Amino acid sequence: MKRVIVDYAKLTNEILALLVDRFPDGYDDSDIIRFKNQKNETIEAVEVRTEDTIYLVKVSTKLADRIENFDEEEEDYADTADDSLDALKDLEIADDED
């Protein structure tokens, strides 16, 4: 299994969605993994997994904000998508007869 360390600034929407699914109410100290990198610096991260990869996402206050905002963006997108579909239903489409 591949292990990937990801900084919050380089999160993809896929990894962010995994984080939100895994930590819907946020993460706390018991969820944080601490380890030393090659430079002997202490890194704090939270772990999310896919079938073939373990992502270690570096912890920061900005990460918590981004997870929280992702939920709000998803809700806003769902509302916008519903409105767009309702507008399409009201369109009158003329039938072309040859």
Beta strands, then each sheet from edge to edge (+ up, - down):
strand 1: 2-6
strand 2: 33-36
strand 3: 42-49
strand 4: 53-58
sheet 1: 1+ 4+ 3- 2+
end
